[in-house]
Every structure is written in structure tokens, then in C-alpha cells.
Amino acid sequence: MKGGRISDIQALENDFRFVVIGSASGGVWKTTNAGTTWKPIFDRYGSASIGSVGLFQKDSRIITHPTDPGVVYAAAPPAWSPDSRFIAVEISRNANTDLFAVDILSKEKQLLTNTAYDEGRPLWSPDGRSLLFTSNRFGHSFPEFSGKWDLYQLHLEPQKPEFEEDDFEKLFRPEEDAADKNDTKKKDVPHVELTLKDIDRQTQPVTDTLGDDREFILNPKDGTTVYFVSTTDGPAHLWTTSLDKKKRGKYEPFVPAVFSPRQLQTDSKGTSLYYLSRGAIGRIDLGSNRSSPISFSTRIEVDKTARISWLSTISTTTCSDRTRNSTRPSKPSSISSNNWGQASFFQKSFFAASGPGQNLC
């Protein structure tokens, strides 16, 4: 697909050959062979400008029931818990947005944040023990009342006190059995429990930079490395930090040559980071920290018969309305005022395609 601006991209986590993209001026396109060929899948719908796309999978922005694809939950932007039991959503209330966890079985919702500010973009940790989100709690100025955005971590269970262990105490620790070590290597689906006795005490800041930190992703490989976009030193670019207690609060620039990245995604193994930047798709190898563009092209197949038939319908409707009011052409009832200019363009296209003397009006 040559030309145009890509507004969003989604790929299947278990098969990155299957990708859908949304274009600001070209509808929705799909590839099943990693971009060798692309097929338009949104031509039957009236709107060509696409702002967001999604696929059914865990942690996608399109929320479908994990066992019943016919059930869809509407929320923005939501996220599944690792065990597919809860959906974390942001809900507007009291002139600000808070986060809730909705239990799929009981349909009950539990409050996750409760401040006078805005919280959003929930993201579950791979182990299901915490939830990451953004909030503008600090840096507010009067009268705009718009604070800077930072990242936060909500522990879903009260944290036990941690004590430093010296080498002497390690000598008396019993050795793990070989069978136990093998069991720990098995990757079971984590069970999520919400024990929120004090959400304020269970919430910790992850970033506190001088700029806005809103876009972020957590590396599923270690569950602690956070990649986020910040404007702390001017232009928005990638930074990295960690949820680890010893590394928390330390920020490092990460591939600063990539400007204004968004829609951050990683593969399931945490080896690659994908992003959108200035309408193009990019990939960062998390082993070498090298960025490379993902180029693609496609051949567009247009059903001319169906297109001319559709344009003919619009033109006929417009002509009948003009006949009823010959002194002042009225807008066709089937076209909204916002699309009137677009409809006029379609008429001209149809008349040009019909040839001389085929103007129906």
C-alpha cells in the first residue's frame, strides 16, 4: 500500500503474518502473508477514515468474550486480565475518569482508582499481580487544571514488607529439589485475585519525569522492563525504566532516534517492539536495540461495477432532491451535512466515469 497515513496497526500475537491496518484515508486493510499482499476489508462501509483497529486476542483493544465470540463488551480503552476473568476499563464519573475491574462471571465492578484526577490506559502485568496505568495527578496549574501524565502501578494484593537478606542467612536456606525447579519452569495461566484493602497504599509511581508519560508497554519476557514515551527533554521519544525495587525511578533514553512513537506493542516472547511513527510502521530488536522500518506494498483490486452502482445511487438521490427544489438544491436525506461535500465529489466522479452525455441530472 503506497502513500497515505497509517493510523493504527494490530497483529495476531500467535501469528505475526496476520496483520490489519487502519488508514486515515484508505479504510482497513488485511494481510495474511506478512505484508506481501494486502486486501481491503472495509469498502462496503461509508467512512474511509479509520482511527483504530483491533483483533480478538488477550490484551487487545477490541473486547470480545474469551469463550463466546458473539458477546462484545464496549469500553475504551479496555484490557483483559491474564486469566480472562476481569476487564479493566476507564469510566467517566464526577468530571474525571477512574479505572474499574469488571468481573465477567458476576458482572460486578470493583473500583481500582479513586482520585479527583484522570486515570487511563490500563495494562495488566503478565503475572496478574499488578495493573499499570497513566494518571495526571501532579503538576497541575490554575486555571487550566491540567497536570503532567505519569505511570503508576497498582498492586492487586497488599505488599508484604521486604527485608534485605545477607549472605550468611543464605547458607541455611534449604536447597530446592530438581522436580520443584522443573515445576517452576512450567508457564501456567496466572490466577488473578483482587484484594484491594487500601488502593492508595497499594499504588506506587513508576515514572515521575518533567514531561508527559502516556504511551507505554511492559516487556512480557521479564515482566519488569517498561518502555514508555516521554517529553521530559522536549521531543517525544522512547525511554525505559523498571518495576524492580532497586531500579525503580531510574530512566534511560531508549532508541532516541525514533520520534513520537505510539501504539507500542511487543511480541509474545518480548524480542521485538513495534510502533507507529509519522504514519510508518517500525520495529526495534530488543536484543540489539536497533530500529528498522517495516515497508510493504500491495495491489488494489476495485470492483468497478459495484462502485459505479453505488455512485449511481447517490447521484440519483441527489437529482431527485434537486428536481423537488429547482431554485435551491437541497441536501439528500440519506447523506448527512458533514458528508455533503464528499457526496458532490462522488457525483463528479460518477459523471466522469459515465462519459459524455451521461449526466443524470
N, C-alpha and C positions, 0 to 999 in steps of 0.2 A: 504494500500500500504506500504509494509515493505521494508526498505532500499531505497537508492537513495537520492538525494538532491533536495528539492523543491526550485524553482527559483522565483515563483510568485503565488499569490492566489487572486481570485476575488469571491465575493458572491453577490447575489441579495439583494439589500437594503430592499426590502419588504418581502423577504423570505430567511432567512439565512440557510435554509435546502438545497438550491440550490447553489452549490459551484463548481468552476473549479480551478484546479491547474496545473501549468506547472512544469515539472521536467527537470533537467539538463541532464538526461539520459533516461527518460521514457515517453516522449511525453506529451500529455494533457489528464487529467482525469476529470470526472464529477461525482458528487453525487447529488441526489435529496432527500436524506433522512438524511442529516446532517452527512454524513461520515460512515453510517452503511455499505453501499456497494458503490463501485466505478466502473466506466465503462470507458475504453479507447476510446477516440473520435478522435484520430489523427493517427491511424495506417496506413491509406492509403497514408500518405504523407512521402516524403523521409527523412526529417530531424527529428531526435528524440530529439535533444537538444532544449529546449524551454526557452527563456529568459523572456517573458512577456505574460500575458493573460489578457483578458478583457471581460466584459459583457455589453450589451446595457442598460444603466441607466444613470441618471444625474451624472455628475462629474466623469464618468468612463474614462479610458484612451483609450477606443475604441469609436471613434466618429461616430455615426450614426444619421441621421436627425431625430428630435423628432417626426415628423409626417409622414415621408416616410422612412421606414427601408431600402429601396433599394438604398438610397443615402448615401454614406460614404465619410467623409472628412478625408484626410490623413494629419496628422500633429503630431509632437511629442515634448513634451507631451502636449496635448490639454485639455481644460476643458470647460464644458458648464456653462453659466450663469444660475442663479436660474430660470429665466423665459424662458430659452431655446432660447433666441434671439441672443446671442453672443457666439462665441467660442474664448477663449483666447489661443493663440498659441505663441510659440517662433520660431523666424525666424532668420537665419544667414544672416548678412549683414555687410559690412565694417569690416570683420575679427572678428566680435563678434556677439552675439545673443541678440536680443531685443524682447520684447513682443508686440503683436498686438491683437486687438479685431476685429473679423470678424463678420459683420452683416449678418445673414443668409438670410434675405429678400432682401437687396440691394446688397449683395456680396461685399460691401465696407469694407475696413480695416482701423482701426484707431490706430495710434502709442500710446503705453502705456508707454514705456521707451525709452530713447534716450541718452545713455552714451557710453563711449569707452570701457565698460566692458561687462561682460556676465550676463544676467538675464534669469531665467528659473523657471520651476515648478509652473506655475500659479495656484491659488486656489481662487475661489470666496467666499466671506463671505455669510452666509445664507440669510442675508437681501439684498444682491446685491448692497450694497453701497460702497464696497471696494474690492480690489484684493490683495491677499498675494502672494509673490514670493521670490525667493532667488537671491542674487547677490554677486559678488566678487569685490565690488567697493573699498575696503580698504585693507591695509596690503600687498600691492604689493612690491616685491623685484626685483632688477635688477640682472641678465638679464632674469630670469625666467618669470617675469611679471605674477605671479600667486598669487592673493590675497586670503584672507580668505573669506569664504562664510557666509553671514548673512541673516536674514529675514527682509523683508520690507513690508510695507502696502501702497498701492496706493488708496487714496480716489477718488472716481469717480465723486465727485462733490466738489467744493470749500468748505472748512470748515468755518463755522461761528465762530466768537470769542466767547469763553465761559467765563462766569463770575461766580464767586462763589456767591451762594445765601445764605444769613444768615437766621436765624430762624424768625426774625422779618418780613421779606418780605413774608415768607411762610404763615403768618397769613392772608394775604389779597388775597391769591390765591383762585379763585372760585373752589368749590367742583365739582368733576365730577359726572355726572348723572349715575345712575346704568345701564341704557341702553348703555351709552358710554363705561362703563367698560366692559360690555359683548361683545361689538363690538371689543374691543382691543384684546380680547382673541381669536378671530377667526384668524386662520392662513391662510391668503391669499397668493397667489404666488406673491412675490415682483416684481415690475416693475423696470428694470434696465435702467438707463439713464447715458450716458457718457457726462459729462460736464468738459472737461479737458482743462481748460484755462492755467494752468501752472503746468505741470506734476512734475516739480522739487519741487515746494512748496507743492503740494498735496501728495508727497511721504514722509513717515516717517519710520525710522528704528524701527524694533520690537525687534531685538536682536543685540548685539554688544559684543560678547564674545571673548575670546582669541583663540578659536578654530574654526572649520568649522561647520556651522549650515546649513544643506541642507535638510534632511528629516523632514517633519512637517505635522501636521494635526490640523484642527480647530474643537473644540467641538461644534456640532450643537445645543446642549442643551441651551447654553448661548451665543454662537456666539462671545465670547471674549477670552476664555481659549485656549491657544496654547500649544500643545505638540510637542517638537522638539528633534532631535538627535544632540548632540554636542560633540566635542572632546576637550572642553575647559579645562578639568582636566586630559586629557590623553585618556583612552579608550572611545570609543563612547558609550554613553548610553542616556537615556531619561531625558529631562528637561522640565519644564513647566514655562510659563510666561503668560501675559495677555495683551490684546489690550486696556484695560481700562486705562484712562489717569493717574489715581492715582497709578496703579500697573505696568505701563509700565516701562521696564528697570530693573525689578527685576526678577531674575531667581532662581528657586529651583530645586534640583535634584528630579526626579520622577522615582520611582522603579529602582534604580541604579543597581539592581542585574541582569537586562536584558541587555546583552551586544550586541552591534552592531545591534540594531533592524532596520528594513527597511520595506517598503511597508505598512506604517501606514494607518489604516482605523478605522473608528468608525461606530457603528450602527446609524440608523436614529434618535434614541432618545438620543444619547450621553451617554449611560450607560456602554458601553464596548469599549475598544481599542484593535484592533487586529494588529498583527505584524508578521514578519518573522525574525528569529534569528538563524543563523548557520544551515540553512536548515530545521528548525522546525517551526511549527505554534504555536503562543502563544496568550493568551487573558488576558487583565487586566480589572478587575472590577473597574470602575471609582468611585464607591461608597466606597469600602473598600481599593482600591489601591493594591489589591492582584493579583499577576500574576500566571497563571496556564497554563500548556501545553495543546494543543488540539491534542490528539492522535487519530489515525484512522488506519484501516486495510481494505484490500479488497481481493477479489478473482479474479484472472486474467483468463479470458477466451480467448484462442487463437484459431483462425480458421486455423488449420494446413494445410488444403487443399489449402487455398488461399496463405498462407505463402510459402509453397513448390512451388506453381506455380510461385510466384514472384521470388523466388530464382532461379528457373529453367530458367526463362527469362534472369536473369543476367548471369548465368553460360553459357547458350547457346551463348549469345552475346560475352562473353569473349573467348569461344572456337573458334568461327568463326574468331575472330580477330587473335588469335594465329595461326590458320591454314594459314591465308594470310601471316604471317611473322613468320615462324617457327624458325628462327635463333634468333630473338629478339622479344619477345611478346610485342605487343603494347597495349595501354590502350583503352578500348572500347569507341566508340564515345558517347555513351549515359551516360557515367559516367565521371564526372569532375576529374581533377587531385587531388583535395583535398579529394575525396571520393574513390580513387583507393585502398588504404589500407583497407577501410571498405568493398569494393566490394570483395576483396580477402578473407576477413573473412567470408562474406556471402557464397562464393563458398565452403569453407571448411565446413561450417555448412550444406549446401545442400548435399554435398557428404557424410557427416557423416550420415545425415538423410536418404539418399537413400539406404545406406547399401553397403556391399562389391560388387565390380564389377559393380557399377552403375556410376562410374566416366565418365561423358560425354566427357571429353577431352581425 
